[in-house]
Amino acid sequence: MIINFKYAAVMASLILALVCGCGGETKAKTFKVTGKILAGGNPITGLPPGEKPMVKFEEKLSKAQSYAKVSEDGAFNADLPAGDYNVTGSAGFSADSQKKGPGFVTKDLKVESDVSGFDLDVGVSKKK
């Protein structure tokens, strides 16, 4: 049997390219966004049991939503791809503007690099 080395080299290259090219998608680079959610400049307290502040990021073009992890002191962090976001902070699921003050705040955020100190104050109802 005669082996055509040129043909064998091309086949080996194709097989290697297929094997190396498989195995997963490349993820978009993400940036860390950190801040605090507050009420009148102070940590949010006095929420009903089981409720805690919430921070939601909605990408303006795709409308994709993600939520930040919020700690007991109101500090939050999220890993987001670059983009323009509407960020909503809430004092809890049952926040009611008639009973607890504004309860919600929305701010715009452009993510192009890591963002720190992005604070949300639910005691201020204006969109910033």
VODO-457440 format. One record per residue: residue in one letter; x, y, z of N, C-alpha, C in turn. Coordinates in steps of 0.1 Angstrom, whole numbers, plus 5000, padded with zeros to 4 digits. Atoms other than C-alpha are relative to their C-alpha. Example, Ala and Ser with C-alpha at 12.3 -4.5 7.8 and 13.67 -1.06 7.14 Angstrom:
{'a',{5009,4988,5000},{5123,4955,5078},{5009,5012,5000}}
{'s',{4991,4989,5000},{5137,4989,5071},{4992,5011,5008}}
# end
This chain:
{'m',{5008,4988,5000},{5000,5000,5000},{5009,5012,5000}}
{'i',{4992,4987,5001},{5014,5034,4990},{4992,5011,5007}}
{'i',{5006,4989,4993},{5007,5063,5013},{5005,5013,4994}}
{'n',{4997,4987,5005},{5005,5097,4998},{5002,5009,5012}}
{'f',{4997,4992,4988},{5023,5118,5025},{4993,5014,4999}}
{'k',{5007,4987,5001},{5008,5151,5012},{4986,4999,5004}}
{'y',{5014,5002,4996},{4973,5137,5015},{4999,4997,5015}}
{'a',{5001,5004,4986},{4980,5122,5049},{5003,5013,5009}}
{'a',{4997,4988,4992},{4995,5156,5062},{4988,5009,5000}}
{'v',{5012,4991,5001},{4964,5175,5049},{4989,4994,5009}}
{'m',{5010,5006,4991},{4941,5150,5067},{5003,5001,5014}}
{'a',{4996,4999,4986},{4961,5151,5099},{4997,5015,5004}}
{'s',{5002,4986,4997},{4959,5189,5098},{4985,5003,5002}}
{'l',{5014,4998,4999},{4921,5189,5093},{4995,4994,5013}}
{'i',{5004,5007,4988},{4916,5164,5121},{5004,5008,5012}}
{'l',{4995,4992,4989},{4938,5185,5144},{4992,5013,5002}}
{'a',{5008,4987,5000},{4919,5217,5135},{4986,4997,5006}}
{'l',{5013,5003,4995},{4886,5200,5142},{5000,4997,5015}}
{'v',{4999,5004,4986},{4897,5186,5176},{5003,5013,5008}}
{'c',{4996,4988,4993},{4913,5219,5187},{4989,5010,5000}}
{'g',{5011,4990,5002},{4884,5240,5174},{4988,4997,5009}}
{'c',{5012,5004,4993},{4858,5220,5194},{5004,5002,5015}}
{'g',{4998,5000,4986},{4853,5222,5231},{4995,5012,5008}}
{'g',{5006,4989,4992},{4835,5254,5240},{4999,5013,4992}}
{'e',{5002,4987,5006},{4824,5288,5231},{5009,5010,5008}}
{'t',{4992,4989,4993},{4845,5319,5239},{4990,5009,5006}}
{'k',{5009,4991,4993},{4828,5341,5265},{5004,5014,4997}}
{'a',{4998,4986,5001},{4825,5378,5261},{5007,5005,5013}}
{'k',{4994,4995,4988},{4848,5397,5284},{4990,5008,5009}}
{'t',{5009,4993,4991},{4830,5409,5315},{5008,5009,5009}}
{'f',{4994,4990,4992},{4837,5438,5338},{4992,4999,5014}}
{'k',{5006,5000,4987},{4830,5440,5376},{4994,5013,5003}}
{'v',{5008,4988,4995},{4804,5465,5388},{4998,4998,5015}}
{'t',{5002,5001,4986},{4804,5472,5425},{4994,5013,5005}}
{'g',{5006,4988,4994},{4784,5496,5447},{4993,4996,5012}}
{'k',{5009,5003,4989},{4759,5498,5475},{4986,5005,4997}}
{'i',{5013,4995,5001},{4722,5501,5476},{4996,5005,5014}}
{'l',{5002,4993,4988},{4711,5525,5503},{4986,5006,5001}}
{'a',{5013,4992,4998},{4680,5544,5517},{5003,5012,5008}}
{'g',{4997,4988,4994},{4686,5580,5524},{5015,5001,5005}}
{'g',{4986,5000,4996},{4724,5574,5525},{5004,4990,5010}}
{'n',{4997,5010,4990},{4721,5546,5551},{4996,4986,4995}}
{'p',{5004,5014,5004},{4719,5508,5548},{4985,4998,5002}}
{'i',{5014,5003,4999},{4684,5495,5542},{4997,4991,5011}}
{'t',{5003,5009,4988},{4669,5481,5574},{4985,5000,5001}}
{'g',{5014,5001,4997},{4635,5471,5587},{4991,4994,4989}}
{'l',{5007,5007,5010},{4625,5450,5557},{4993,4987,5006}}
{'p',{5006,5012,4995},{4600,5421,5563},{5009,4988,4999}}
{'p',{4992,5012,5001},{4615,5387,5569},{5000,4994,4986}}
{'g',{4998,5007,5014},{4628,5370,5537},{5002,5010,4989}}
{'e',{4998,4990,5011},{4631,5403,5518},{5013,5006,5002}}
{'k',{4987,4992,5000},{4663,5421,5509},{5000,5008,4988}}
{'p',{4999,4991,5011},{4673,5449,5486},{5004,4992,4987}}
{'m',{4998,5006,5013},{4675,5440,5449},{5007,5010,4990}}
{'v',{4994,4991,5010},{4697,5454,5421},{4999,4992,4987}}
{'k',{5002,5007,5013},{4687,5445,5385},{5007,5009,4989}}
{'f',{4994,4994,5012},{4707,5453,5353},{4993,4996,4988}}
{'e',{5006,5003,5012},{4689,5455,5320},{5007,5006,4988}}
{'e',{4992,4995,5011},{4710,5458,5288},{4990,5007,4991}}
{'k',{5009,4992,5007},{4693,5486,5268},{4996,4994,4986}}
{'l',{5003,5005,5013},{4695,5470,5233},{4994,4986,5000}}
{'s',{5005,5014,5000},{4690,5433,5240},{4989,4997,5010}}
{'k',{5010,5001,4989},{4668,5438,5271},{5004,4988,5009}}
{'a',{4996,5011,4991},{4688,5409,5287},{5002,5006,5014}}
{'q',{5000,4996,4986},{4685,5411,5325},{5009,4991,5008}}
{'s',{4992,5008,4990},{4708,5400,5353},{4999,5008,5013}}
{'y',{5002,4994,4986},{4708,5406,5391},{5013,4999,5007}}
{'a',{4988,5000,4992},{4736,5415,5414},{4998,4993,5013}}
{'k',{5000,5006,4987},{4745,5397,5446},{5001,5011,5010}}
{'v',{5000,4989,4990},{4736,5420,5475},{5002,4994,5014}}
{'s',{4997,5005,4986},{4751,5415,5510},{4992,5007,5010}}
{'e',{5007,4994,4989},{4737,5424,5544},{5001,5015,5001}}
{'d',{4997,4986,4998},{4753,5458,5544},{4996,5008,4987}}
{'g',{5005,4994,5012},{4738,5466,5509},{5011,5000,4989}}
{'a',{4990,5001,5010},{4771,5461,5490},{4996,4990,4989}}
{'f',{5004,5009,5011},{4765,5445,5456},{5012,4999,4990}}
{'n',{4991,5001,5011},{4786,5432,5427},{4994,4992,4989}}
{'a',{5004,5007,5011},{4780,5419,5393},{5011,5000,4989}}
{'d',{4991,5001,5011},{4800,5408,5363},{4992,5001,4987}}
{'l',{5009,4997,5012},{4786,5423,5331},{5009,5002,4987}}
{'p',{4993,4996,5013},{4797,5425,5294},{4999,5015,4998}}
{'a',{5001,4986,5004},{4803,5459,5279},{4986,5003,4995}}
{'g',{5013,4996,5005},{4771,5478,5271},{4994,5011,5008}}
{'d',{5008,4989,4994},{4746,5504,5281},{4988,4993,5008}}
{'y',{5010,5007,4992},{4723,5494,5310},{4991,5010,5007}}
{'n',{5009,4993,4990},{4693,5506,5330},{5002,4991,5012}}
{'v',{4998,5007,4987},{4700,5497,5366},{4989,5004,5009}}
{'t',{5011,4997,4991},{4671,5494,5390},{5004,4994,5014}}
{'g',{4999,5005,4986},{4675,5492,5428},{4987,5001,5007}}
{'s',{5012,5001,4993},{4647,5482,5450},{5002,4997,5015}}
{'a',{4999,5003,4986},{4642,5481,5488},{4995,4986,5003}}
{'g',{5006,5014,4998},{4625,5447,5484},{4989,4998,4991}}
{'f',{5011,5004,5009},{4598,5429,5465},{4988,5008,5003}}
{'s',{5013,4994,4997},{4570,5446,5484},{5002,5015,5002}}
{'a',{4998,4986,4999},{4585,5481,5482},{4988,5007,4994}}
{'d',{5013,4993,5004},{4555,5505,5479},{5003,5015,5002}}
{'s',{4996,4986,4999},{4560,5542,5471},{4991,5007,5009}}
{'q',{5009,4993,4990},{4530,5552,5493},{5004,4997,5014}}
{'k',{4998,5004,4986},{4542,5533,5524},{5015,5002,5004}}
{'k',{4986,5000,4996},{4580,5533,5523},{5008,5011,4993}}
{'g',{4993,4990,5008},{4590,5564,5503},{5002,4994,4986}}
{'p',{4999,5005,5014},{4602,5559,5467},{5002,4985,4999}}
{'g',{4998,5015,5001},{4614,5523,5473},{5008,4995,4988}}
{'f',{4993,5004,5012},{4629,5522,5438},{5008,5011,4995}}
{'v',{4992,4990,5007},{4656,5540,5419},{5006,4994,4987}}
{'t',{4994,5005,5013},{4668,5537,5383},{5010,5010,4996}}
{'k',{4989,4992,5005},{4701,5549,5369},{5005,4994,4987}}
{'d',{4994,5005,5012},{4718,5546,5336},{5015,4997,5003}}
{'l',{4986,5004,4998},{4752,5529,5334},{5006,4995,4987}}
{'k',{4992,5005,5012},{4777,5525,5306},{5012,4992,5005}}
{'v',{4989,5009,4996},{4801,5496,5311},{5010,4998,4989}}
{'e',{4989,5001,5009},{4834,5498,5293},{5012,4995,5006}}
{'s',{4989,5005,4992},{4857,5488,5321},{4994,4997,5014}}
{'d',{5005,5002,4986},{4854,5479,5358},{4994,5013,5005}}
{'v',{5007,4988,4994},{4830,5502,5377},{4999,4998,5015}}
{'s',{5001,5001,4986},{4833,5508,5414},{4993,5012,5006}}
{'g',{5007,4989,4994},{4813,5530,5437},{4987,5004,4994}}
{'f',{5013,4997,5007},{4781,5528,5417},{4989,4998,5010}}
{'d',{5010,5001,4989},{4757,5535,5446},{4986,5004,4995}}
{'l',{5014,4998,5003},{4719,5534,5443},{4993,5004,5014}}
{'d',{5007,4996,4988},{4698,5553,5469},{4985,5000,4997}}
{'v',{5015,5001,5003},{4661,5542,5470},{4993,5011,5007}}
{'g',{5007,4988,4994},{4654,5574,5490},{4999,5011,4991}}
{'v',{5000,4990,5011},{4659,5594,5458},{4993,4994,4988}}
{'s',{5008,5006,5011},{4632,5587,5432},{5003,5004,4986}}
{'k',{4997,4996,5013},{4647,5606,5403},{5009,4991,4992}}
{'k',{4991,5008,5008},{4663,5588,5374},{5012,5009,4997}}
{'k',{4988,4992,5002},{4699,5599,5371},{5008,4995,4988}}
# end
